[in-house]
């Protein structure tokens, strides 16, 4: 594997994790209401 693929995979994982966190926060806010 090249270094570029590793960096791309790491950034993709970070973006995916942020999207999941936003969904979780959104669901919690909706559940509180």
SVG drawing of the C-alpha trace seen along z (x, -y; Angstrom):
<svg xmlns="http://www.w3.org/2000/svg" viewBox="-40 -19 44 21">
<polyline fill="none" stroke="black" stroke-width="0.4" points="0.0,0.0 1.2,-3.5 1.2,-6.3 -1.5,-8.2 -4.0,-5.3 -3.4,-5.1 -4.0,-8.9 -7.1,-8.8 -8.5,-5.8 -7.7,-7.6 -9.4,-10.8 -12.4,-8.9 -12.8,-7.1 -12.6,-10.4 -15.3,-11.9 -17.5,-8.8 -17.1,-9.0 -18.0,-12.7 -21.2,-12.0 -22.2,-9.2 -21.6,-11.5 -23.8,-14.2 -26.6,-11.6 -26.3,-10.5 -26.5,-14.0 -29.4,-14.8 -31.3,-11.7 -30.6,-12.6 -31.9,-16.1 -35.0,-14.8 -35.6,-12.2 -35.3,-14.9 -38.0,-17.0"/>
</svg>
